Amino acid sequence: MGSSTTRRKPTKPKTCHERALGLLAVRPRSRRELERRLSAAGFERDEVDEVLGRLERVGLVDDRAFARQMTAYQYGSRRAGRRALTGVLLEKGVAADVIAQVIEEAPDDEDERALSLASSRAARMSSVDPVKAFGRLTGLLVRRGYSHEVARRAAGVALDLQGEGD
């Protein structure tokens, strides 16, 4: 019975196709992410290319759709800036031309997203010195991928809105 604790070789190992589908069941992935994971799992390059080609033909692997989903998440839930989104997509292996097209298609509300994030955080900084609060908000926005100019503008507006009730 001790052999059940050592799981070196499953009795029926997953095929490359099954492994790819399993990875896609967890979350959408770029073609490059899948290539990396399947290669790391020991599948041969030709088999990986063939499986990913089939999955692309049926629409289960689509870097443009993946980039759109990631854009919606990064812009919506995380309220990230373009620079952060670009970095995430490049890290996931999406081609630069696809990234540029998806960002071009996305709504250009960078200032609104930055202000929304800054305003939500400014509410928590009412007891912080305004200079420190401005620095913290600006730093947060820059880390989230906004330019220094957008970050400074949003932080300033958010903090001014905080101070209007005084």
N, C-alpha and C positions, 0 to 999 in steps of 0.2 A: 503494500500500500504506500510505501514511501515514495514510489515513483510518481504518484499523482502530484507531489509538491514540486517536482522538477518539470517545468513545461518547456522543454527545449524544442521538441519537434511535434507539432500537432499531428494526429493520425490522418487528418485530411486538411492539408494546408490550403489556404485561400489562394485562388488564382490572382493574377495581376488585375484582371477585370473586377473581381469581387472586392479586392482591396481598394481599388479606385472608387468603386461605388460606396464602400463603407466610409471612406474619407469624405466623400461628397454628402453622405447622409448626415454627418456631423455639422458641416457648414459649407457654404460655397467656397470654392478654391480656384485659384488661377491655374492655368496649364503648368506653369513653371513650378508652383508649389507641389502639384501632383507628381510631376517628374522627379522632383527632389525626394519626396516621400517614398515613391515606388522604387526608385534606384537605391535608396538607403535600405529598403526592405529586401534587397538582393535580386530584384527582377532585372533581366537583361534590357539594354537600351532599345533594341529592336522591338521587343515585346511591349515595352512601355510606350513607345511611339505609336505602335499599331493600336493599342488599347485606347490611348488618348485621342488618336485620330477618329476612331469609332465613336467615342463619347462626344467629340466635337461635332461630328456629322449629325448626331441625334439631338444636339443642343444641351447636353449635360455639362459640357465644358465650353465656356464662352467668356473669354477675358473681358470683352466689352461689357457684357451683362454683369459680370463679377465686379468690374470697376464702377459701374452705375450703382450697384447695391452697396459697395463700400463707400461711395460718395454720399449716398443717402444716410448711411449710418454715421459717418464721420461728420458730415455737415449737420445732421439732425440731432442725434443723441449726444455726441461729443462736442458739438458746436466748434469743430476744428477749422483751421484756416487752410487755404489752398496749399501752402507749403507743406503742412503736416500731411495732408491727404496725398500729395505727390510722393512724399517719402514713404508712406505706408504702401502705396501701390507699387512703387519701384521695388521695395523690399519683398513684396509678394510675387514679383517677377512679371508684372504687367509692362508691356512695351511702352516706351515714352510717347510714341505717336497716339496710341490708344488713350493714354492718360490725358494728353493734351485735348483730344477730341471730347472726352467725357467731361473734363473740366469746362470746356467751352460750352457744352450743352447744358451744364448745371446752372441754376439760377445764380446770378452775381449779387449775392446779398452778404458779402464778406463783412461790411461795416455793421449790418444788422446782427449777424451772428456774434461778432466780437462784442457789441454793446449788450446783447442779451446775456452772454456769459459774464461780462464785467459787472453788469447790474445785479445779477444773482449773487455774485461774490461780494460786491460792495456792501450789500445789506448785512453781511456778517462782520464787516470791518468798521462799524460805527464807533467803536471805542479805540480804534487804532489811529495814531497820528496821521493826518492827511498825506504828508510826504511819504511816509512808509507805506500807507495803503496804496498810493499811486504807484510806487515802485513794485509792490507785490502784484497788483493787478496787471501792470504792464508786463512784468516777468511771466506771469501765468499765460497771458495772451500770446506772447512771443513763443513760449514753449508749446502752445497749441497750434503754432504755425502761422500766426498773423505777422505782418510786417511791423516794424517798430512804429511806423507812422500810424497805422490802423490801431495798434495796441495803445499807444499814447492817447489818441483821440477818444477811443472807447472808454479807457480808464478815466480820463478827465470828465467826460460827460456823465459817466456812472457815478462818480464821486460828487459832482456838482448836483446831480439829482438827489443824492443822499442828503446833501446839505441844505436843500431848499426849505425843508420844514423847520429849520432852526430859527 
